[in-house]
Amino acid sequence: MTATFLPEPGATYEARLYIRGNTARCEMVIVDGQNLAVPFTMPTFSCMGGLKGKTRNGMGWFGSPNFGGIIYGG
């Protein structure tokens, strides 16, 4: 996931990633030292590329290899 926020000097923050069920999607929450949610922005596409190029932010970039119609690890 790719996100940005404006930190306060001297404050601590925690980014929490949540995956619900058996999915390649995740959600993120950033909280401060008081466990309060901090506003942040996320671009549409992640800064991480995958096997198929750019991926949507919050979507898994991995995939099962496909050799001649046989899918491994799927």
C-alpha positions as CSV (number, residue, x, y, z in Angstrom):
1,M,0.0,0.0,0.0
2,T,1.1,3.5,-0.7
3,A,-0.1,6.4,1.5
4,T,0.9,9.8,2.7
5,F,0.1,11.9,5.8
6,L,1.4,15.0,7.6
7,P,3.1,13.9,10.9
8,E,3.4,16.1,13.9
9,P,6.9,16.7,15.3
10,G,7.7,14.3,18.1
11,A,4.6,12.2,17.6
12,T,4.5,8.5,17.0
13,Y,2.3,6.7,14.5
14,E,1.3,3.2,13.7
15,A,0.1,1.9,10.3
16,R,-2.2,-1.1,10.5
17,L,-2.9,-3.3,7.6
18,Y,-6.0,-5.5,7.6
19,I,-6.8,-8.4,5.4
20,R,-10.3,-9.7,5.5
21,G,-10.8,-13.4,4.7
22,N,-9.0,-15.1,1.9
23,T,-8.4,-12.1,-0.4
24,A,-5.7,-10.3,-2.2
25,R,-7.0,-6.9,-1.0
26,C,-6.1,-5.1,2.2
27,E,-7.1,-2.0,4.1
28,M,-4.9,0.4,6.0
29,V,-5.5,2.7,9.0
30,I,-2.9,5.1,10.5
31,V,-3.3,5.9,14.2
32,D,-1.4,8.3,16.5
33,G,-0.1,7.6,20.0
34,Q,-3.6,8.1,21.4
35,N,-5.0,5.4,19.1
36,L,-6.9,8.0,17.1
37,A,-7.2,7.6,13.3
38,V,-5.0,10.1,11.3
39,P,-6.2,11.4,8.0
40,F,-4.2,10.2,5.0
41,T,-4.4,10.0,1.2
42,M,-3.8,7.1,-1.1
43,P,-3.0,7.4,-4.8
44,T,-5.1,5.1,-7.1
45,F,-2.0,3.0,-8.0
46,S,0.6,1.7,-5.6
47,C,4.3,2.6,-5.9
48,M,5.1,-1.1,-6.1
49,G,5.0,-2.7,-9.5
50,G,3.9,-6.3,-9.9
51,L,4.3,-9.0,-12.5
52,K,1.7,-7.3,-14.7
53,G,3.0,-3.7,-14.2
54,K,1.4,-1.1,-11.9
55,T,-1.2,-2.4,-9.4
56,R,-4.2,-0.6,-7.8
57,N,-3.4,0.6,-4.3
58,G,-4.6,-2.0,-1.8
59,M,-4.6,-4.9,-4.2
60,G,-2.2,-7.8,-4.1
61,W,0.6,-7.6,-6.7
62,F,1.4,-11.3,-6.6
63,G,0.0,-14.0,-8.9
64,S,0.3,-17.7,-9.4
65,P,2.6,-18.7,-12.3
66,N,0.8,-20.1,-15.3
67,F,2.8,-22.5,-17.4
68,G,0.9,-23.9,-20.4
69,G,-2.5,-23.6,-18.8
70,I,-1.4,-25.2,-15.5
71,I,-1.6,-22.8,-12.6
72,Y,0.8,-23.5,-9.7
73,G,0.1,-22.3,-6.2
74,G,-3.4,-21.1,-7.0
